[in-house]
Amino acid sequence: MLEFIPFSFLDLLDILLVAMLLYYIYKLLKGTVAINIFIGIALIFIIWKITQALKMEMLSSILGYLLSGGAIALMIVFQQEIRKFLLMIGTTNFSNKRSFLKQLKFLQSEISPEIDTESILKACTNLSKTKTGALIVIERTNSLDFLINTGDAINALINNVILESIFFKNSPLHDGATIIRDNYIVATRVVLPISDSSKIPSRFGLRHRAALGISEKTDAVCLLVSEETGEISYIKDGEFVLYTTPEELNEKLKKDLI
């Protein structure tokens, strides 16, 4: 007589929660060197479980000690990613339905409208010609509400003229960063956390360090116009994203915002 493995609602819930956790971990590590380390650890864990099931006591014990003893080392290796994960969970606004759904974006086919990247890049190009410094932060899945409170909240549909006027040198709003969410400019004069990385070249100022800082702590992407050179930089995951043409930059930005 066949015996079926008992399967309850709690088992289903357990699987869904683990799947959600793995998804968030993948989102945090995707595109970074840490993803290769994570895959290696996952493979060791799977092999450990197989050796346990096959009752291979010696190999199972070695792998078990390796996984348990390496917990502290893993926390050091994944320091930035763990900080991002905790910040993402801590800034989830469960009382705000729209914000909460953004955190569960992978369950939705489409929550927010497509961001007008052309207008953003047009504004950056025009600002670049006059060497007008600018820092634009575009929210993705991690809520930036904790930053909006440090600046002036506004609610304006993205427009290159508005963006250029914000960063005009005599404008009272030009100092600090501007945050974009769901195709709207939601805040200006925002104070960003500064990256303390020693790898940043000395030629980069506070504007670059601020862009790198917020992209290290959240999954937001940043567009930056240098006041000294007029160069347009694209920053994601604490790194400069290289591009050769404005069209390529637009494609990269669109892809990252999907």
MIDODREN-35695 format. One record per residue (C-alpha): x, y, z; residue in one letter; chain; residue number from 1. Coordinates in nm, 3 decimals, always signed. Example, Ala and Ser with C-alpha at 12.3 -4.5 7.8 and 13.67 -1.06 7.14 Angstrom:
2
((+1.230; -0.450; +0.780); 'A'; 'A'; 1)
((+1.367; -0.106; +0.714); 'S'; 'A'; 2)
END
This chain:
258
((+0.000; +0.000; +0.000); 'M'; 'A'; 1)
((+0.139; +0.339; -0.101); 'L'; 'A'; 2)
((+0.203; +0.590; +0.173); 'E'; 'A'; 3)
((+0.199; +0.959; +0.084); 'F'; 'A'; 4)
((+0.417; +1.217; +0.256); 'I'; 'A'; 5)
((+0.189; +1.434; +0.473); 'P'; 'A'; 6)
((+0.160; +1.786; +0.331); 'F'; 'A'; 7)
((-0.021; +2.060; +0.522); 'S'; 'A'; 8)
((-0.090; +2.430; +0.477); 'F'; 'A'; 9)
((+0.205; +2.510; +0.704); 'L'; 'A'; 10)
((+0.434; +2.313; +0.472); 'D'; 'A'; 11)
((+0.309; +2.520; +0.177); 'L'; 'A'; 12)
((+0.361; +2.841; +0.376); 'L'; 'A'; 13)
((+0.711; +2.728; +0.470); 'D'; 'A'; 14)
((+0.800; +2.670; +0.102); 'I'; 'A'; 15)
((+0.660; +3.008; -0.002); 'L'; 'A'; 16)
((+0.854; +3.194; +0.270); 'L'; 'A'; 17)
((+1.178; +3.020; +0.178); 'V'; 'A'; 18)
((+1.116; +3.099; -0.190); 'A'; 'A'; 19)
((+1.056; +3.466; -0.102); 'M'; 'A'; 20)
((+1.374; +3.477; +0.107); 'L'; 'A'; 21)
((+1.582; +3.321; -0.171); 'L'; 'A'; 22)
((+1.432; +3.564; -0.422); 'Y'; 'A'; 23)
((+1.533; +3.866; -0.213); 'Y'; 'A'; 24)
((+1.881; +3.724; -0.163); 'I'; 'A'; 25)
((+1.915; +3.672; -0.538); 'Y'; 'A'; 26)
((+1.796; +4.030; -0.607); 'K'; 'A'; 27)
((+2.057; +4.167; -0.367); 'L'; 'A'; 28)
((+2.345; +3.961; -0.507); 'L'; 'A'; 29)
((+2.256; +3.965; -0.877); 'K'; 'A'; 30)
((+2.525; +4.129; -1.087); 'G'; 'A'; 31)
((+2.784; +4.126; -0.806); 'T'; 'A'; 32)
((+3.084; +3.904; -0.733); 'V'; 'A'; 33)
((+2.904; +3.781; -0.421); 'A'; 'A'; 34)
((+2.656; +3.582; -0.635); 'I'; 'A'; 35)
((+2.935; +3.333; -0.720); 'N'; 'A'; 36)
((+3.015; +3.290; -0.351); 'I'; 'A'; 37)
((+2.646; +3.239; -0.275); 'F'; 'A'; 38)
((+2.614; +2.972; -0.548); 'I'; 'A'; 39)
((+2.921; +2.793; -0.409); 'G'; 'A'; 40)
((+2.773; +2.791; -0.057); 'I'; 'A'; 41)
((+2.439; +2.668; -0.191); 'A'; 'A'; 42)
((+2.611; +2.379; -0.370); 'L'; 'A'; 43)
((+2.801; +2.281; -0.054); 'I'; 'A'; 44)
((+2.472; +2.288; +0.141); 'F'; 'A'; 45)
((+2.298; +2.065; -0.116); 'I'; 'A'; 46)
((+2.589; +1.817; -0.111); 'I'; 'A'; 47)
((+2.578; +1.818; +0.271); 'W'; 'A'; 48)
((+2.206; +1.732; +0.267); 'K'; 'A'; 49)
((+2.266; +1.454; +0.013); 'I'; 'A'; 50)
((+2.544; +1.303; +0.227); 'T'; 'A'; 51)
((+2.314; +1.315; +0.528); 'Q'; 'A'; 52)
((+2.038; +1.135; +0.336); 'A'; 'A'; 53)
((+2.287; +0.870; +0.216); 'L'; 'A'; 54)
((+2.425; +0.837; +0.573); 'K'; 'A'; 55)
((+2.781; +0.920; +0.466); 'M'; 'A'; 56)
((+2.881; +1.011; +0.820); 'E'; 'A'; 57)
((+3.240; +1.129; +0.770); 'M'; 'A'; 58)
((+3.180; +1.358; +0.469); 'L'; 'A'; 59)
((+2.855; +1.482; +0.621); 'S'; 'A'; 60)
((+3.034; +1.577; +0.946); 'S'; 'A'; 61)
((+3.312; +1.760; +0.759); 'I'; 'A'; 62)
((+3.068; +1.960; +0.549); 'L'; 'A'; 63)
((+2.851; +2.030; +0.857); 'G'; 'A'; 64)
((+3.147; +2.171; +1.050); 'Y'; 'A'; 65)
((+3.253; +2.372; +0.744); 'L'; 'A'; 66)
((+2.910; +2.533; +0.711); 'L'; 'A'; 67)
((+2.859; +2.601; +1.081); 'S'; 'A'; 68)
((+3.211; +2.730; +1.144); 'G'; 'A'; 69)
((+3.200; +2.960; +0.846); 'G'; 'A'; 70)
((+2.897; +3.159; +0.965); 'A'; 'A'; 71)
((+3.105; +3.448; +1.099); 'I'; 'A'; 72)
((+3.321; +3.454; +0.786); 'A'; 'A'; 73)
((+3.007; +3.468; +0.571); 'L'; 'A'; 74)
((+2.877; +3.767; +0.769); 'M'; 'A'; 75)
((+3.203; +3.948; +0.691); 'I'; 'A'; 76)
((+3.200; +3.854; +0.322); 'V'; 'A'; 77)
((+2.834; +3.953; +0.277); 'F'; 'A'; 78)
((+2.847; +4.259; +0.503); 'Q'; 'A'; 79)
((+2.716; +4.501; +0.240); 'Q'; 'A'; 80)
((+2.448; +4.260; +0.117); 'E'; 'A'; 81)
((+2.323; +4.185; +0.472); 'I'; 'A'; 82)
((+2.303; +4.560; +0.543); 'R'; 'A'; 83)
((+2.102; +4.609; +0.223); 'K'; 'A'; 84)
((+1.866; +4.322; +0.312); 'F'; 'A'; 85)
((+1.799; +4.451; +0.664); 'L'; 'A'; 86)
((+1.749; +4.804; +0.534); 'L'; 'A'; 87)
((+1.507; +4.676; +0.270); 'M'; 'A'; 88)
((+1.301; +4.490; +0.533); 'I'; 'A'; 89)
((+1.322; +4.775; +0.786); 'G'; 'A'; 90)
((+1.205; +5.042; +0.543); 'T'; 'A'; 91)
((+0.905; +4.846; +0.417); 'T'; 'A'; 92)
((+0.595; +5.050; +0.493); 'N'; 'A'; 93)
((+0.329; +4.789; +0.571); 'F'; 'A'; 94)
((+0.072; +5.058; +0.650); 'S'; 'A'; 95)
((+0.101; +5.199; +0.298); 'N'; 'A'; 96)
((-0.054; +4.956; +0.051); 'K'; 'A'; 97)
((+0.126; +5.100; -0.252); 'R'; 'A'; 98)
((+0.465; +5.093; -0.081); 'S'; 'A'; 99)
((+0.407; +4.740; +0.050); 'F'; 'A'; 100)
((+0.316; +4.614; -0.297); 'L'; 'A'; 101)
((+0.639; +4.762; -0.433); 'K'; 'A'; 102)
((+0.832; +4.543; -0.190); 'Q'; 'A'; 103)
((+0.644; +4.242; -0.329); 'L'; 'A'; 104)
((+0.698; +4.359; -0.685); 'K'; 'A'; 105)
((+0.784; +4.014; -0.813); 'F'; 'A'; 106)
((+0.425; +3.904; -0.740); 'L'; 'A'; 107)
((+0.285; +4.177; -0.965); 'Q'; 'A'; 108)
((+0.298; +4.191; -1.345); 'S'; 'A'; 109)
((+0.332; +4.570; -1.338); 'E'; 'A'; 110)
((+0.277; +4.808; -1.045); 'I'; 'A'; 111)
((+0.426; +5.139; -1.152); 'S'; 'A'; 112)
((+0.424; +5.314; -1.489); 'P'; 'A'; 113)
((+0.735; +5.315; -1.706); 'E'; 'A'; 114)
((+0.976; +5.588; -1.604); 'I'; 'A'; 115)
((+1.048; +5.853; -1.866); 'D'; 'A'; 116)
((+1.420; +5.788; -1.896); 'T'; 'A'; 117)
((+1.448; +6.001; -2.210); 'E'; 'A'; 118)
((+1.345; +6.317; -2.023); 'S'; 'A'; 119)
((+1.584; +6.237; -1.737); 'I'; 'A'; 120)
((+1.879; +6.184; -1.973); 'L'; 'A'; 121)
((+1.788; +6.493; -2.177); 'K'; 'A'; 122)
((+1.802; +6.700; -1.859); 'A'; 'A'; 123)
((+2.139; +6.544; -1.768); 'C'; 'A'; 124)
((+2.275; +6.616; -2.115); 'T'; 'A'; 125)
((+2.169; +6.982; -2.100); 'N'; 'A'; 126)
((+2.312; +7.017; -1.748); 'L'; 'A'; 127)
((+2.634; +6.854; -1.868); 'S'; 'A'; 128)
((+2.679; +7.117; -2.141); 'K'; 'A'; 129)
((+2.679; +7.397; -1.880); 'T'; 'A'; 130)
((+2.873; +7.190; -1.622); 'K'; 'A'; 131)
((+2.587; +7.218; -1.375); 'T'; 'A'; 132)
((+2.621; +6.962; -1.097); 'G'; 'A'; 133)
((+2.327; +6.726; -1.044); 'A'; 'A'; 134)
((+2.244; +6.410; -0.855); 'L'; 'A'; 135)
((+1.930; +6.212; -0.942); 'I'; 'A'; 136)
((+1.833; +5.903; -0.743); 'V'; 'A'; 137)
((+1.577; +5.667; -0.897); 'I'; 'A'; 138)
((+1.393; +5.436; -0.658); 'E'; 'A'; 139)
((+1.350; +5.071; -0.752); 'R'; 'A'; 140)
((+1.220; +4.811; -0.503); 'T'; 'A'; 141)
((+1.373; +4.948; -0.181); 'N'; 'A'; 142)
((+1.163; +5.230; -0.036); 'S'; 'A'; 143)
((+1.347; +5.563; +0.000); 'L'; 'A'; 144)
((+1.092; +5.718; +0.237); 'D'; 'A'; 145)
((+1.360; +5.743; +0.507); 'F'; 'A'; 146)
((+1.553; +5.979; +0.277); 'L'; 'A'; 147)
((+1.262; +6.188; +0.152); 'I'; 'A'; 148)
((+1.210; +6.317; +0.506); 'N'; 'A'; 149)
((+1.554; +6.481; +0.495); 'T'; 'A'; 150)
((+1.461; +6.703; +0.199); 'G'; 'A'; 151)
((+1.164; +6.888; +0.052); 'D'; 'A'; 152)
((+0.880; +6.667; -0.066); 'A'; 'A'; 153)
((+0.720; +6.756; -0.400); 'I'; 'A'; 154)
((+0.499; +6.573; -0.647); 'N'; 'A'; 155)
((+0.583; +6.662; -1.008); 'A'; 'A'; 156)
((+0.563; +6.448; -1.320); 'L'; 'A'; 157)
((+0.907; +6.393; -1.472); 'I'; 'A'; 158)
((+0.998; +6.669; -1.714); 'N'; 'A'; 159)
((+1.344; +6.766; -1.834); 'N'; 'A'; 160)
((+1.269; +7.138; -1.790); 'V'; 'A'; 161)
((+1.166; +7.086; -1.426); 'I'; 'A'; 162)
((+1.478; +6.880; -1.355); 'L'; 'A'; 163)
((+1.701; +7.144; -1.513); 'E'; 'A'; 164)
((+1.536; +7.419; -1.312); 'S'; 'A'; 165)
((+1.584; +7.223; -0.988); 'I'; 'A'; 166)
((+1.961; +7.199; -1.041); 'F'; 'A'; 167)
((+2.002; +7.554; -1.177); 'F'; 'A'; 168)
((+2.286; +7.708; -0.974); 'K'; 'A'; 169)
((+2.075; +7.992; -0.835); 'N'; 'A'; 170)
((+1.782; +7.765; -0.749); 'S'; 'A'; 171)
((+1.717; +7.711; -0.375); 'P'; 'A'; 172)
((+1.649; +7.341; -0.456); 'L'; 'A'; 173)
((+1.975; +7.257; -0.633); 'H'; 'A'; 174)
((+2.170; +7.152; -0.323); 'D'; 'A'; 175)
((+2.146; +6.780; -0.242); 'G'; 'A'; 176)
((+1.984; +6.497; -0.438); 'A'; 'A'; 177)
((+1.653; +6.466; -0.619); 'T'; 'A'; 178)
((+1.454; +6.142; -0.581); 'I'; 'A'; 179)
((+1.236; +5.994; -0.855); 'I'; 'A'; 180)
((+0.966; +5.735; -0.789); 'R'; 'A'; 181)
((+0.712; +5.592; -1.034); 'D'; 'A'; 182)
((+0.778; +5.860; -1.299); 'N'; 'A'; 183)
((+0.736; +6.141; -1.043); 'Y'; 'A'; 184)
((+0.989; +6.373; -0.883); 'I'; 'A'; 185)
((+0.902; +6.320; -0.516); 'V'; 'A'; 186)
((+1.175; +6.509; -0.327); 'A'; 'A'; 187)
((+1.459; +6.757; -0.369); 'T'; 'A'; 188)
((+1.745; +6.877; -0.145); 'R'; 'A'; 189)
((+1.769; +6.524; -0.005); 'V'; 'A'; 190)
((+2.066; +6.438; +0.217); 'V'; 'A'; 191)
((+2.226; +6.105; +0.119); 'L'; 'A'; 192)
((+2.456; +5.877; +0.320); 'P'; 'A'; 193)
((+2.821; +5.915; +0.218); 'I'; 'A'; 194)
((+3.020; +5.608; +0.116); 'S'; 'A'; 195)
((+3.326; +5.549; +0.333); 'D'; 'A'; 196)
((+3.490; +5.316; +0.080); 'S'; 'A'; 197)
((+3.865; +5.364; +0.044); 'S'; 'A'; 198)
((+3.849; +5.249; -0.318); 'K'; 'A'; 199)
((+3.692; +5.575; -0.441); 'I'; 'A'; 200)
((+3.956; +5.786; -0.626); 'P'; 'A'; 201)
((+4.041; +6.115; -0.457); 'S'; 'A'; 202)
((+3.932; +6.313; -0.764); 'R'; 'A'; 203)
((+3.569; +6.233; -0.684); 'F'; 'A'; 204)
((+3.390; +6.469; -0.447); 'G'; 'A'; 205)
((+3.098; +6.441; -0.204); 'L'; 'A'; 206)
((+2.840; +6.418; -0.483); 'R'; 'A'; 207)
((+3.002; +6.097; -0.613); 'H'; 'A'; 208)
((+3.045; +5.959; -0.262); 'R'; 'A'; 209)
((+2.679; +6.028; -0.187); 'A'; 'A'; 210)
((+2.566; +5.847; -0.504); 'A'; 'A'; 211)
((+2.789; +5.549; -0.424); 'L'; 'A'; 212)
((+2.668; +5.552; -0.063); 'G'; 'A'; 213)
((+2.296; +5.526; -0.139); 'I'; 'A'; 214)
((+2.355; +5.265; -0.411); 'S'; 'A'; 215)
((+2.553; +5.054; -0.161); 'E'; 'A'; 216)
((+2.276; +5.065; +0.099); 'K'; 'A'; 217)
((+1.973; +5.025; -0.133); 'T'; 'A'; 218)
((+1.904; +4.903; -0.487); 'D'; 'A'; 219)
((+1.842; +5.259; -0.613); 'A'; 'A'; 220)
((+2.029; +5.375; -0.924); 'V'; 'A'; 221)
((+2.187; +5.720; -0.958); 'C'; 'A'; 222)
((+2.260; +5.958; -1.243); 'L'; 'A'; 223)
((+2.523; +6.218; -1.166); 'L'; 'A'; 224)
((+2.651; +6.522; -1.355); 'V'; 'A'; 225)
((+2.997; +6.642; -1.252); 'S'; 'A'; 226)
((+3.026; +7.014; -1.181); 'E'; 'A'; 227)
((+3.398; +7.008; -1.271); 'E'; 'A'; 228)
((+3.395; +6.810; -1.597); 'T'; 'A'; 229)
((+3.029; +6.790; -1.699); 'G'; 'A'; 230)
((+3.066; +6.412; -1.723); 'E'; 'A'; 231)
((+2.749; +6.205; -1.674); 'I'; 'A'; 232)
((+2.797; +5.902; -1.447); 'S'; 'A'; 233)
((+2.563; +5.609; -1.393); 'Y'; 'A'; 234)
((+2.598; +5.437; -1.055); 'I'; 'A'; 235)
((+2.440; +5.110; -0.943); 'K'; 'A'; 236)
((+2.520; +4.867; -0.659); 'D'; 'A'; 237)
((+2.802; +5.090; -0.537); 'G'; 'A'; 238)
((+2.983; +5.086; -0.871); 'E'; 'A'; 239)
((+3.018; +5.301; -1.182); 'F'; 'A'; 240)
((+2.838; +5.147; -1.480); 'V'; 'A'; 241)
((+3.036; +5.199; -1.800); 'L'; 'A'; 242)
((+2.872; +5.301; -2.127); 'Y'; 'A'; 243)
((+2.992; +5.444; -2.459); 'T'; 'A'; 244)
((+2.692; +5.631; -2.603); 'T'; 'A'; 245)
((+2.382; +5.808; -2.464); 'P'; 'A'; 246)
((+2.171; +5.545; -2.638); 'E'; 'A'; 247)
((+2.354; +5.267; -2.455); 'E'; 'A'; 248)
((+2.308; +5.449; -2.125); 'L'; 'A'; 249)
((+1.936; +5.481; -2.192); 'N'; 'A'; 250)
((+1.910; +5.108; -2.267); 'E'; 'A'; 251)
((+2.098; +5.017; -1.948); 'K'; 'A'; 252)
((+1.877; +5.248; -1.742); 'L'; 'A'; 253)
((+1.555; +5.111; -1.895); 'K'; 'A'; 254)
((+1.670; +4.753; -1.834); 'K'; 'A'; 255)
((+1.756; +4.822; -1.470); 'D'; 'A'; 256)
((+1.420; +4.990; -1.407); 'L'; 'A'; 257)
((+1.210; +4.704; -1.543); 'I'; 'A'; 258)
END
